[in-house]
Amino acid sequence: MSIRKLDWSPLDLHADPIHADPDEVHAAQKRYQHISTTIDDAVAKLEKVVGSGSDDLVGQYVQGLKKDAGSIKDSLSKAAVRYHDVASEIGKYEPDLERGLSETAAARTDAEEAKGDLTKAKAMPDPEKDKDGETSSEEKEKGTAKDKATSGAEDKMTAAKDRLHNAVDALNVAGKRFGDAVNCNKYEDGLTDSTKDRIDLVLKKIGTIFGWIGLALGVLAILIPGVNLLVFAGVAAGVVSLVASSVLYAHGKGSLADVIIGAVGLGLAGLGGIASIASKGISNAAKIAAGFGGRGPRGIGGGNNIQMIPLGPGGRAVPNFSRPFGPNNPFRPVPKPLPGNAATNWKNMSEWFNNPATNWLLGKGGFVTPESGFWRSFVSQGKDVGKFWGGLLNGPGKFGKDFFFNFTGLQGARDLSAIVQAANLGKISPLWYVWGGTNAAFGLGGLIYTGGRLQEWIPDVNPPDVVAT
């Protein structure tokens, strides 16, 4: 019997009160019975290996084989108990299910009959009075007959509904007994979900959710370049995903590639912050130098009390005018902005790693701290993005060039080069371009990998052979 397609409206129901297929239940019972029988056969064969004497098995491998066979036999024997129990309990539940289906079907039939009887009862004639306003005995009998038929039909309908409710209640009791008989047993067979299994399931959900979030943020970071809030959110999502993937891998349910790519991505983000600080120092020094026509303040050439900082990987050194007032920097000139000069017009904006705590540490270390706070920088960066996309209509050629440099990660090095050259301080090291391009390539590859993992196109890589306990 398959799931019933019947009209349950006579019982004031919109659907079948028992949504079950006895054929599927029976098939499940047979399946569990077959598994338990198969396990029993395997255990019996392993028992022969374990209990065999030296005449049957010879060689140095015998003891190891017996030991492994004994371990497998014990594990299978424990698992067999669960499958035997499930098969047995399903067998007990099947008659209850059949009875419940039969009783509810009979209740529906009774309700249909009661509904028909009620319709007939209502169609019976009512008693009528004569001209004198009197009701004859014959007419009274009509009224009595109609009332009796109506009452009988209503009682039959009530009995049908009671029959339905009793059948459903009895089946629920049988179902609870079935569930308790299996679930309340503490099987020591390794097949029951442990707390660790449930934690892993939650972590997998979290990893999937933050994977999609990170993917969306990565795409937005390409379309809306240079916005601190997007990068900050992307790093935060990366941290959560890395923690989830690391724990899953440690439990034998994750992928080593997830851990490696997540760790490298966060590592590059951290190195990017360091590179950004160095770039800000170079830009600030160039801004100061540009204010003096590219020559620097008076006395710079022979003074040993001015700290020098590198212009980048492999680059020349320039004065560190970002140091605060003090014995190592007796003057800190502030240049007047020069219209159109990339150096003097440069402004230090907050990035994803800028916050009161880190900026205090940066200030103590003598590094350049942002001129604008995190949210003020976010607004300013948003305006720049608007101008950037506005160029799509105003100057498609320039927009395409700018988009290319942003997409390939070369825009930062390009801006730094323009600032340094505007201050007549030479050229930056080409390693700045290598750094930007490497980051962009890894970021794009990470988006492709994340999308492939979320769509399950990319399988787990190198899961551990032994599940951690």
Secondary structure, 3 states (H helix, E strand, C coil): CCCCCCCCHHHCCCCCCCCCCHHHHHHHHHHHHHHHHHHHHHHHHHHHHHHCCCCCCCCCCHHHHHHHHHHHHHHHHHHHHHHHHHHHHHHHHHHHHHHHHHHHHHHHHHHHHHHHHHHHHHHCCCCCECCCCCECHHHHHHHHHHHHHHHHHHHHHHHHHHHHHHHHHHHHHHHHHHHHHHHCCCCCCCCCCCHHHHHHHHHHHHHHHHHHHHHHHHHHHHHCCCCHHHHHHHHHHHHHHHHHHHHHHHCCCCCHHHHHHHHHHHHHHHHHHHHHHHHHHHHHHHHHHHCCCCCCCCCCCCCCCCCEEECCCCCCEEECCCCCCECCECCCCCCCCCCCCCCCCCCCCCCCCCCHHHHHHHHHCCCCCCCCCHHHHHHHHHHHHHHHHHHHHHCHHHHHHHHHHHHCCCHHHHHHHHHHHHCCCCCCCCHHHHHHHHHHHHHHHHHHHHHHHHCCCCCCCCCCCCCCC
